[in-house]
């Protein structure tokens, strides 16, 4: 293991993916249990996402879910990957993160994206227009102004308890959003790994155009994508099949489905169009044995100059998923307990009579949507 890989922080984004044959609510409880395992393994951050009217994703209220995660953990940073700002009033977002940071000081990350609902019906239900993402820069300025107290659009209005608080702010991007992050002087989260050259060009633009701000004095790049680790390369690749099929199905049917077991995906007869999307979904992903993934990650970190890696892998088999993250923690030299137990399935978090209260006491004393 090289020193560069050993010194790079690793974090997790979990989208609360639903699984075929299981209740949607179970996915949210699994997310909280997963966060506890991630903390034990030594990951730096645990983020949750925002998706609306998507059968395959249970995470629709990220600040609510982030609160549950923070309450069930003690040390790991908790945040959003991300809150889609065009779907919300900036004042409300500021208030929500102000509450989170007040309850769990020093542990909350505010990750923001500029995507809107992917159908007209969802956008209408959210009160957002198709072109709302074009106003992201102005919305971002207003949101930050609620924290600094410098917003001037609404005189004598204040965002309590956000005003005066400072917390890390990240912009999720796949391209153009990198320029907005640079202009605002914010940290950048960028993917995905399949479009490596385009991603590297966006990172270069971000670093070149970065303007130091009250939020960050220097560029900070988080590279995100799927990473799967197993005993063999083929076993690792099979972890990626359920997500690849879900993506292919969504591209051809307009609905993003729950994850199906890998053997079912392998046995499926696909149309030529489905097969094309499915195979494209598997290209460029990082998977393999621990040695193979270590080499691939070292190359990625060297080429991108990444300050951090955010892993977004989902699969149907949750025990195999945790094993992958445990192996990855070993590859990255994370300082956690590599013998931590499985994340599920099960009835949800049961921290015991003292665990959740301890988390609250500590607090009282983070394919993501992108730009």
Secondary structure, 3 states (H helix, E strand, C coil): CCHHHHHCEEEEEECCECECCCCHHHHHHHHHHHHHHHHHHCCCEEEECCCCCCCCECCCCHHHHHHHHHHHCCCCEEEECCEEHHHCCHHHHHHHHHHHHHHCCCCEEEEEECCCCCCHHHHHHHCCCCCHHHHHHHHHHHHHHHHHCCCCCCCCCCCCCCCCCCCEEEEEECCCHHHHHHHHCCEEEECCHHHHHHHHHHHHHHHHHCCCCCCCCCCCEEEEECEEECCCHHHHHHHHHHHHHHHHHHHHHCCCCCECCHHHHHHCCCCHHHHHHHHHHHCCCEEECHHHHHHHHHHHHHHHCCCEEEECCCCCCHHHHHHHHHHHHHHHCCCCCCCCCCCCCCCCCCCCCCHHHHHHHHHHCCCCCCC
